[in-house]
Amino acid sequence: MTKTKDRPMTVVATVDDPRWALVLTRDRTADGQFWYGVTTTGIYCRPSCPSRTANPKNVRFHDSLAAAKASGFRACLRCKPDGASLEAENAAIVAKACRLIEASEDLPSLADLALAAGLSVSYFHHLFKAATGLTPKDYVAAHQAERVREGLAQGQSVTATIYDAGFNSSGRFYEKTKDMLGMTPSTFRAGGADEDIRFAVGQSSLGAILVASSDKGVAAILMGSDPEALVRDLQDRFPKARLIGGDAGYEQRVALVIGFIEAPQIGLALPLDVRGTVFQQRVWQALKDIPAGQTASYADIAQAIGAPKAVRAVAGACAANNIAVAIPCHRVVRQDGSLSGYAWGVERKRALITREAAASVGRG
């Protein structure tokens, strides 16, 4: 046997080898980590190969593609182990579609994107959402909103921004203004001046909780020890907005958030005013997809949105989240499962994770 760094490059499979379980389940995430050959057929495959499962005593594991080729076995015609994995190919298709959306003056339709990918509309839709966490329509809308925000922030006229962002008419643009900006274009262009943000502060077992909303929905949930410091934090996040203390009716919204913190099993359904780049929104959507009681690593999130190398950018998007607990960045941990930083304190993060895990066990 040839060895590299004291580890065999080719070994006989055993049922105790963790790689055998990956072959049995045809785990696509294992593609590229190792290859396996079958002595009775003289063929080598990737772990996800759909071929009939071989007897483990006839299977040889190869740590590299070079080792698989050197074994004298032939490449499988079904899984094509010499090429890119299906997962990698799909990621490339989605990445190409994203670049097409970002580069197009007139934003492409779902049918246009599917045609460019050489796939059916339904399969492309499924593939895109699985890779990014957003439907193609939502991705187009998020990118369009980002174009609008950039254009207005740079001082463009509203008319110029409408057409640069790919809208065919001003009427269509104004229909979507509230969803994109949470305010009128002129107010956004002025940096949010005169935007009304209602807020109220309550107390929970984790300290003070501030909830703030625009006309569109909850724009911030902040946690801390000092209520006055939370209000100053809100002012820093919305420096040109008009902050208005909430009335008794609005305080019920704070009560909902506190109720969720104390008893996660009740859930939390609030309209949200999510403001961020396309990438940030993809990350935040992936965070919302993590079930209560479970955690994921930054690498898991990067993989989920189809950007496996963007781990640091994912961490940055988590740090930029204004809406604690409703967008659950507390559910993201380091690769080894240890707790990473949290804008509102690691101890609060630990408490939230512990409570959600306990509530999940209780439901089970």
C-alpha positions as CSV (number, residue, x, y, z in Angstrom):
1,M,0.0,0.0,0.0
2,T,1.2,3.5,-0.8
3,K,1.0,5.9,2.1
4,T,0.8,9.7,2.4
5,K,1.4,11.3,5.8
6,D,1.2,7.8,7.4
7,R,-2.3,7.2,6.1
8,P,-3.0,4.6,3.5
9,M,-4.2,6.1,0.2
10,T,-6.1,2.9,-0.7
11,V,-7.6,0.6,2.0
12,V,-10.1,-2.3,2.0
13,A,-13.5,-1.2,3.1
14,T,-15.0,-2.3,6.4
15,V,-18.5,-1.7,7.8
16,D,-16.9,0.2,10.7
17,D,-15.2,2.7,8.4
18,P,-17.3,5.9,8.4
19,R,-16.8,6.2,4.7
20,W,-18.9,3.1,4.2
21,A,-21.9,4.7,5.7
22,L,-21.5,7.6,3.3
23,V,-21.4,5.2,0.4
24,L,-24.5,3.4,1.7
25,T,-26.5,6.7,1.9
26,R,-25.0,8.0,-1.4
27,D,-24.0,11.2,0.4
28,R,-23.2,13.9,-2.1
29,T,-21.4,16.0,0.4
30,A,-18.7,13.3,0.5
31,D,-18.0,13.7,-3.2
32,G,-14.4,14.9,-3.7
33,Q,-13.4,13.7,-0.2
34,F,-12.7,10.1,-1.3
35,W,-13.4,7.6,-4.1
36,Y,-14.1,3.9,-4.0
37,G,-13.4,1.0,-6.3
38,V,-15.1,-2.4,-6.7
39,T,-12.8,-5.3,-7.4
40,T,-15.5,-7.5,-9.0
41,T,-16.4,-4.9,-11.6
42,G,-13.1,-3.1,-11.9
43,I,-14.8,0.3,-11.7
44,Y,-14.2,3.2,-9.3
45,C,-17.0,5.7,-8.3
46,R,-17.7,8.7,-6.3
47,P,-19.6,8.2,-2.9
48,S,-22.9,9.4,-4.3
49,C,-22.9,6.9,-7.2
50,P,-26.5,5.5,-7.7
51,S,-25.1,2.1,-8.7
52,R,-26.1,-1.0,-6.8
53,T,-24.3,-1.3,-3.5
54,A,-21.4,-3.6,-3.6
55,N,-20.3,-6.1,-0.9
56,P,-17.9,-4.2,1.4
57,K,-15.2,-6.9,1.2
58,N,-14.9,-6.1,-2.6
59,V,-14.6,-2.3,-2.0
60,R,-11.4,-0.3,-1.8
61,F,-11.3,3.3,-0.6
62,H,-9.1,5.8,-2.3
63,D,-8.1,9.0,-0.7
64,S,-7.5,10.8,-3.9
65,L,-8.6,10.6,-7.6
66,A,-5.0,9.9,-8.5
67,A,-5.0,6.8,-6.2
68,A,-8.3,5.6,-7.8
69,K,-6.8,6.0,-11.3
70,A,-3.6,4.3,-10.2
71,S,-5.6,1.3,-9.0
72,G,-6.1,0.2,-12.6
73,F,-9.9,0.4,-12.3
74,R,-12.1,2.2,-14.9
75,A,-14.1,5.3,-14.2
76,C,-17.8,4.7,-13.7
77,L,-20.0,5.8,-16.6
78,R,-22.9,6.6,-14.3
79,C,-21.4,8.9,-11.7
80,K,-18.4,10.1,-13.8
81,P,-16.0,10.4,-10.9
82,D,-13.3,12.1,-13.0
83,G,-15.4,15.2,-13.4
84,A,-16.9,17.8,-11.1
85,S,-19.5,16.4,-8.7
86,L,-23.2,16.9,-9.3
87,E,-23.3,19.3,-6.4
88,A,-20.4,21.4,-7.8
89,E,-22.0,21.4,-11.2
90,N,-25.3,22.6,-9.7
91,A,-23.5,25.3,-7.7
92,A,-21.9,26.5,-10.9
93,I,-25.3,26.6,-12.7
94,V,-26.8,28.7,-9.9
95,A,-23.7,31.0,-9.6
96,K,-24.0,31.6,-13.4
97,A,-27.7,32.5,-13.0
98,C,-26.9,34.9,-10.2
99,R,-24.2,36.6,-12.3
100,L,-26.7,36.8,-15.2
101,I,-29.3,38.5,-12.9
102,E,-26.7,40.9,-11.6
103,A,-25.3,41.8,-15.0
104,S,-28.6,42.2,-16.9
105,E,-30.1,45.7,-17.5
106,D,-33.5,44.2,-17.9
107,L,-33.9,41.7,-15.1
108,P,-34.5,38.2,-16.6
109,S,-37.6,36.1,-16.0
110,L,-37.6,32.6,-14.5
111,A,-38.1,31.2,-18.0
112,D,-35.1,33.2,-19.3
113,L,-32.9,31.9,-16.5
114,A,-34.0,28.3,-16.9
115,L,-33.4,28.5,-20.7
116,A,-29.9,29.9,-20.1
117,A,-29.2,27.0,-17.7
118,G,-30.5,24.5,-20.2
119,L,-33.0,23.2,-17.6
120,S,-36.7,23.0,-17.2
121,V,-38.4,25.8,-15.4
122,S,-39.5,23.6,-12.5
123,Y,-36.1,21.9,-12.0
124,F,-34.2,25.1,-12.2
125,H,-36.5,26.7,-9.7
126,H,-35.9,23.8,-7.3
127,L,-32.2,23.9,-7.9
128,F,-31.9,27.6,-7.3
129,K,-33.9,27.7,-4.1
130,A,-32.0,24.7,-2.7
131,A,-28.6,26.4,-3.4
132,T,-29.5,30.0,-2.3
133,G,-32.4,29.8,0.1
134,L,-34.3,32.1,-2.2
135,T,-36.6,31.5,-5.1
136,P,-35.3,33.0,-8.4
137,K,-38.1,35.6,-8.1
138,D,-37.1,36.6,-4.6
139,Y,-33.4,36.8,-5.7
140,V,-34.4,39.0,-8.6
141,A,-36.5,41.2,-6.3
142,A,-33.7,41.5,-3.7
143,H,-31.2,42.4,-6.4
144,Q,-33.6,44.9,-7.8
145,A,-34.1,46.4,-4.4
146,E,-30.3,46.7,-3.9
147,R,-30.0,48.5,-7.2
148,V,-32.7,50.9,-6.1
149,R,-31.0,51.5,-2.7
150,E,-27.6,52.1,-4.3
151,G,-29.0,54.5,-6.9
152,L,-30.9,56.6,-4.4
153,A,-28.0,56.6,-2.0
154,Q,-25.7,57.9,-4.7
155,G,-28.1,60.8,-5.3
156,Q,-29.7,59.6,-8.6
157,S,-33.1,61.0,-9.4
158,V,-36.0,58.7,-8.7
159,T,-36.8,58.5,-12.4
160,A,-33.3,57.4,-13.3
161,T,-33.2,54.9,-10.5
162,I,-36.5,53.4,-11.7
163,Y,-35.2,52.5,-15.1
164,D,-31.6,51.6,-14.0
165,A,-33.1,49.1,-11.6
166,G,-35.0,47.4,-14.5
167,F,-38.6,48.7,-13.9
168,N,-40.5,49.3,-17.1
169,S,-42.8,51.8,-15.5
170,S,-43.0,54.2,-12.5
171,G,-46.3,52.6,-11.5
172,R,-44.7,49.2,-11.1
173,F,-41.9,50.8,-9.1
174,Y,-44.2,52.5,-6.7
175,E,-46.2,49.4,-6.1
176,K,-43.1,47.8,-4.7
177,T,-41.5,50.8,-2.9
178,K,-42.7,49.9,0.6
179,D,-41.5,46.3,0.3
180,M,-38.1,47.4,-1.0
181,L,-37.3,50.4,1.1
182,G,-39.9,50.5,3.9
183,M,-40.4,54.2,3.0
184,T,-40.9,56.5,0.1
185,P,-38.0,56.9,-2.4
186,S,-37.5,60.5,-1.5
187,T,-37.3,59.7,2.2
188,F,-34.8,56.9,1.5
189,R,-32.8,59.3,-0.7
190,A,-32.6,61.7,2.2
191,G,-31.1,59.0,4.4
192,G,-34.3,58.0,6.1
193,A,-35.1,61.5,7.2
194,D,-38.6,61.9,8.6
195,E,-39.1,58.1,8.6
196,D,-41.2,57.2,11.6
197,I,-39.8,54.4,13.7
198,R,-42.0,53.3,16.6
199,F,-40.3,51.5,19.6
200,A,-40.9,50.3,23.1
201,V,-38.7,48.6,25.7
202,G,-39.6,45.8,28.0
203,Q,-37.8,43.5,30.5
204,S,-37.1,39.8,30.2
205,S,-35.0,37.4,32.2
206,L,-32.2,38.1,29.7
207,G,-32.4,41.9,30.3
208,A,-33.9,44.8,28.5
209,I,-35.5,44.1,25.1
210,L,-36.2,46.9,22.6
211,V,-38.5,46.4,19.6
212,A,-38.7,49.0,16.8
213,S,-40.9,49.0,13.7
214,S,-41.3,51.0,10.5
215,D,-44.6,51.0,8.6
216,K,-43.5,47.8,6.9
217,G,-42.7,45.7,10.0
218,V,-40.2,45.1,12.8
219,A,-36.9,46.7,11.8
220,A,-34.9,46.1,15.0
221,I,-34.9,43.8,18.1
222,L,-32.1,44.8,20.4
223,M,-31.1,43.2,23.8
224,G,-29.0,44.6,26.6
225,S,-28.7,45.5,30.2
226,D,-29.4,49.2,30.0
227,P,-32.7,50.4,28.4
228,E,-31.3,53.9,27.7
229,A,-28.3,52.4,26.0
230,L,-30.6,50.4,23.7
231,V,-32.4,53.6,22.7
232,R,-29.1,55.2,21.9
233,D,-28.2,52.1,19.9
234,L,-31.4,52.4,18.0
235,Q,-30.7,56.1,17.2
236,D,-27.2,55.1,15.9
237,R,-28.8,52.5,13.6
238,F,-31.5,54.9,12.3
239,P,-29.8,58.3,12.7
240,K,-32.2,60.3,10.5
241,A,-35.4,58.6,11.5
242,R,-38.0,60.1,13.8
243,L,-38.2,57.8,16.8
244,I,-41.6,57.6,18.4
245,G,-42.3,55.9,21.7
246,G,-44.8,53.1,21.3
247,D,-48.3,53.2,22.8
248,A,-49.9,50.4,24.8
249,G,-50.9,48.7,21.6
250,Y,-47.4,48.6,20.4
251,E,-46.1,47.3,23.7
252,Q,-48.0,44.1,22.9
253,R,-45.4,43.5,20.2
254,V,-42.7,43.7,22.7
255,A,-44.6,41.3,24.9
256,L,-44.7,38.8,22.0
257,V,-40.9,38.9,21.7
258,I,-40.4,38.5,25.4
259,G,-42.8,35.6,25.4
260,F,-40.8,33.9,22.8
261,I,-37.6,34.4,24.7
262,E,-39.0,33.0,27.8
263,A,-40.9,30.1,26.1
264,P,-39.5,29.4,22.6
265,Q,-42.0,26.7,22.0
266,I,-44.7,29.3,21.4
267,G,-43.0,30.5,18.3
268,L,-42.6,34.1,16.9
269,A,-44.5,35.3,13.9
270,L,-44.0,39.0,13.2
271,P,-43.9,41.1,10.0
272,L,-40.3,42.1,9.4
273,D,-38.7,45.0,7.7
274,V,-35.4,43.4,6.6
275,R,-32.9,45.8,5.2
276,G,-29.7,44.4,3.7
277,T,-27.8,43.4,0.6
278,V,-28.8,40.4,-1.5
279,F,-26.0,38.4,0.2
280,Q,-27.1,39.4,3.7
281,Q,-30.7,38.5,2.9
282,R,-29.7,35.1,1.7
283,V,-27.7,34.5,4.9
284,W,-30.6,35.8,7.1
285,Q,-33.1,33.5,5.3
286,A,-30.8,30.6,5.9
287,L,-30.7,31.5,9.6
288,K,-34.5,31.5,9.7
289,D,-34.5,28.0,8.2
290,I,-32.5,26.6,11.2
291,P,-35.1,24.8,13.3
292,A,-35.4,26.0,16.9
293,G,-33.4,23.7,19.2
294,Q,-30.8,23.1,16.5
295,T,-27.6,25.0,15.6
296,A,-25.4,25.3,12.4
297,S,-21.9,26.5,11.8
298,Y,-20.9,29.4,9.6
299,A,-19.6,26.9,7.1
300,D,-23.0,25.1,7.1
301,I,-24.7,28.4,6.3
302,A,-22.2,29.2,3.6
303,Q,-22.8,25.8,2.1
304,A,-26.6,26.2,2.4
305,I,-26.5,29.5,0.3
306,G,-24.3,28.0,-2.3
307,A,-21.2,30.0,-1.3
308,P,-19.0,27.5,0.6
309,K,-15.9,29.7,0.5
310,A,-17.8,32.7,2.0
311,V,-17.6,31.7,5.6
312,R,-16.2,35.0,6.8
313,A,-18.8,36.9,4.8
314,V,-21.5,34.8,6.4
315,A,-20.1,35.8,9.8
316,G,-20.2,39.4,8.8
317,A,-23.8,39.1,7.7
318,C,-24.7,37.5,11.1
319,A,-23.0,40.4,12.8
320,A,-24.9,43.0,10.7
321,N,-28.3,41.5,11.8
322,N,-30.5,44.2,13.5
323,I,-33.3,41.8,14.4
324,A,-32.3,39.5,17.3
325,V,-34.2,36.2,17.8
326,A,-36.6,36.8,14.9
327,I,-33.6,36.3,12.6
328,P,-31.9,33.8,14.8
329,C,-28.2,34.5,14.4
330,H,-27.8,33.0,17.9
331,R,-28.2,29.5,16.4
332,V,-24.9,29.8,14.5
333,V,-21.9,28.3,16.3
334,R,-18.3,27.5,15.4
335,Q,-17.4,24.4,13.4
336,D,-16.5,22.6,16.6
337,G,-19.8,23.5,18.2
338,S,-18.4,26.1,20.6
339,L,-20.1,29.5,20.9
340,S,-18.8,32.3,18.8
341,G,-19.4,36.0,19.4
342,Y,-22.8,37.5,19.6
343,A,-23.8,41.1,19.3
344,W,-25.9,41.0,22.4
345,G,-23.5,38.9,24.5
346,V,-22.4,35.3,24.5
347,E,-24.2,34.5,27.7
348,R,-27.5,35.5,26.1
349,K,-26.7,33.4,23.1
350,R,-26.0,30.4,25.4
351,A,-29.3,31.0,27.2
352,L,-31.3,31.2,24.0
353,I,-29.8,28.0,22.6
354,T,-30.3,26.1,25.9
355,R,-33.9,27.2,26.2
356,E,-34.7,26.3,22.6
357,A,-33.1,22.9,22.9
358,A,-35.0,22.2,26.1
359,A,-38.3,23.3,24.4
360,S,-37.5,21.1,21.4
361,V,-37.0,18.1,23.7
362,G,-40.2,18.9,25.5
363,R,-42.2,18.9,22.2
364,G,-40.6,15.6,21.3
